[in-house]
């Protein structure tokens, strides 16, 4: 049986989100999770949830105004009209389903290996290339520690291109 997660929709509140590339952004309006239920259908799960919330006197007041509860199943998202008496059975499918999160693979410009799009992983891989350039005497140790970003200066680009041409990144 599927597990259904019920949320209130956007409420007042904020949080810092971390993107797949490591960048952060501020998000305003978060979902308040009302509970989870295991049932064959979202309607059954919704009825179980409302019964529990009513007994516990835990239904947020703004649900009476907004009248929407968001229902999530793995890979799917639905909007259910909020109805204390369960008289409405209308279900509206949301246009934007739940997105899968994760890093994409991007090829390294210098060696061609696949890397995650995560900035920290890319910098760690670039550091490996810096050590390889130092080992091939194309770069000094002092120059390598000055690199603090995956965005290289034009001078560093020249050194990396020379390293690529001489096979330093094998």
Secondary structure, DSSP 8 states (H G I E B T S, - for coil): --EEEEEEEEEEEEEEEE-TTS-EEEEEEEEEEEEEEE-SSHHHHHHHHHHHHHHTT---THHHHH-EEEEEETTEEEEEE--TT-----EEE-SS--------EEE-TTT--EEES-HHHHHHHHHHHHHHHHHTTSS-HHHHHT--SSS--HHHHHHHHHHHHHTTT-
